[in-house]
Amino acid sequence: MSRRFVTVFLPAGALLGVFGLWGVDLLTWWRARQAPVAAIPDPPNLVWSCAVLGLALLLLALCVLGWRRRRGPEYRAYRLPPILLVTALFAELFVFGADQLPISSGERLQAAIQLLAQAASKASKDGQVPRDPAVLQALAVPLGVPAYLAHGKPPGPFRVQVRQGCEGPVRDAPGSQLGTLLYCVGKDGKEAWVSAVALPAERTYGPPAVYSRGGVVQWAKASGTPPNDGAPH
């Protein structure tokens, strides 16, 4: 290896990689804290990101000291930034990210919409879909928590809001909170439409709104008889 590569390009490139990757994590964390809703399934690990960036700053200071004193390849501080980059990437992928699913917030929300519609269809009696808020809230318990952040923190569990006399899914729900499942029962009680409050699929940050994709509200239908497949539209 050339002297310049070992003393300049290798450590500088590794440090740029560290500052770029974990600096983005810090920016993501800050933006999520400012936004009412953020479509981020797994929030960045702030402590880990700060620790990596702190070590990178320390190594940068050591490398600058070496450059100013014209230290040669034997100066060990030049070899530490690549080690930090590889070690941090390994930990990020196989330790902190081992239990993270590669599924977006919107895809998880769409699955929750579908699952509630299917559960309501199965709970139907005498051709009538359930409409008791307590029953529907119990059906939503297995859905867990929306894969979004509210001001940088995980929200509470899904909550079901029941509406009556509908002719289709709720398309606008001003004032509704993140994670609200909008369960709209038809006039004859034989079907209900499920939509949800989060963010449009095309947005990462912003105020809560009915979940849509390409401007089209995503929903699933529960049916008294016979139950359909509950696929979102």
N, C-alpha and C positions, 0 to 999 in steps of 0.2 A: 504493500500500500504506500502511496505517496505521502510525504510529510504533510502537505496541505490538506489532503483528504482526512487524515487521522486527527489533525489538530484543529481544523476549521469546519469542513463540510459535514463530517460525521456527527460531531456533537451539536452543531448548529441545526442540522436537519432534524435530529432526534428531538431537540428542545422545541423546535417549531411544531413538530407533530404533537408533542405533549400539550403545549399551550393551545394549539388548535382544537384538539379533541376535548380536553377537559375544560377549556375556556368556553366552548359551546355548551357544555353541561351547565356551567354557572349561568350563562346567558339564558338558557332554557328555564332554569330554576327561577331566575329573577322575573322573566316574562310571565311565567305561570303564577307567580305570587301576585302580579299586578292585574291579571285577567280574572274576570268573574268565573269563566270556564276555560279550561285548557284541555284539548284532546290529546292527553298524554297518559297512556295506560300505566306506566311505571315512572314515578318522579325520579329525577337524578339524585344520586346519593351525595348530598352536599358535603358531608364530612370527608368522604373519600375523595371527592373532586378537589377540595381545598388542600387535603394532605398531599395529593399528587402535584398540584400546582406549587405548593410550598416547597417541596423537594426540588422541583424544576427550577424555581427561583434561586435556591441555594446552589444548585449545580451551575446555573448560569453565572452566578457571582464567582464561583471557583474557576470556570472556564475563562471568564473575562480577566481574572487575575493572571491565569496562565498565558493568555494572549498578550497582555500588557508586559509581562516579564519574558515574553518570547520563549516560553517553555516548549520543549520538543515532544515527540510522540511518547516519550517515557513518562510524561505527566499523566498520572492515572485519572485525574478528574475528566480528561477528554473522553474516556471510555465509559464513564458512568451514565451520561444521558441516554445512549442507546439501551443500556441495561434497564434503566428506569422505564423507558418506553415499552420495551418488550414485556417486562414484568407487570406493568400496569395494564397493558392490553390483555395479558393472560388472566389477570384477576378480574378484569371487567367482563370478559367473555365467559369464564368458567367458574367464577366464584359469585360475583354480584349478579351476573346475568343468567345464571344457570336455571333459575325457576321462572324466567320471564318468557311469555308466549309471544311469538312473532305475529301477533294479530292486532290490528288497529283498534282504536277506541270505537270507531263507527261500526266495525264488523262485530265487535262484542255486543254493542248496543242492539244491533239488528237481530242478533241471536236471541237477546233477552225479549225483544218484542215478539218474536216468533214463538218462543217458549211459553210466554204468558198466554198468547192466543191459543196455543195447543192445550195448555192446562185448563183454560176456561172452557174449551170445547169438551174436554173429557169430564168436566164438572157439571155440564149441562144436565138438566132434568126436564122431562116432559116437553122437549123441544125448545126450552127456554135457557138462554145462557145465564150464568150467575150474575147478579147485580148488587149483591150485598158487599159493601166496601170491606168489611172484616174478612169475608171469605176470599175476596180477590187479593187483599193484602197478604193473607196467608199463602196464597198461590205464588206471590212474588218473593217470598222469603228465600226459596232456593236459588234465586237469581243473584243473590249476593249484593255487591256494590258496583255502581257504574264505573267503567274504566276511564274516568275523567278526573280532573283536579278542579277544585273550587278554591280560588285564591291560593293555589299551590299545595292544597291539602286534599287528601281523599275525601269524597263526600260520604254522607250517610247512605244507608241501604235504599233500594228502590222504594218509592211510595206510589200507590195507585190512586188516581183521581177518577172517580166514576161520574160519567155524564149520561143523561137520558135523552130519549127522543131524537136520536141522531140519524142522519142519512148517509153518513160516511165518516172517515177518520177526522179527528181534530187536526186542523192545519195551522192554527195560530193559537197560542196560549200565553198571552202577556201576563207577566207576574208569576208564572209557574217556575219552580226551582229545578235545578239540575237533577236528573234522575227520576222525574215524575213520569209515570206510565199513564198515558191518557186512554182510559177505557171508555169508549163511547157506545152505549147500547142503542140498538135500533128501536124504532117506534113500536114494532110488534114483539120485541124482546127475543126474537129468534136468532139474532146475530149481534155481534159487537165488533168494533174496530179498535185496534190497539196502535197507538203511536207513542212517541216519547220526546221528552225535552232534554236537549243536550246542546249540540252545535250542528250546523250544516256540515256535511262530510268534507266540503272543500275548505273549511276553516279550521285553524288550530287554536286560535284564541278569540275570545269575544263574549258577548252577553248570551245567556241561555236562550235557545230558540227550539222550535220543533225540529227534530232530526229530519234532514232531507238530503237528497243526493241529486245534483244537477237541477236543483230547484223543485224536485218532485218529493213530496213528503213520503217517507218510508213507513209502511204500516203492514199489519197482518190482521186477518179476520178470524174471529171465533164464531162458530156456528153451532146452534142447538142440535139440528139434525139435517144432514149428517155433518160431522166435523170435517173441515177441509184440512189441507196440509199446513195451513198457517204460514205459508211462505210470504215474506215481505214483498211488497210491490213498489 
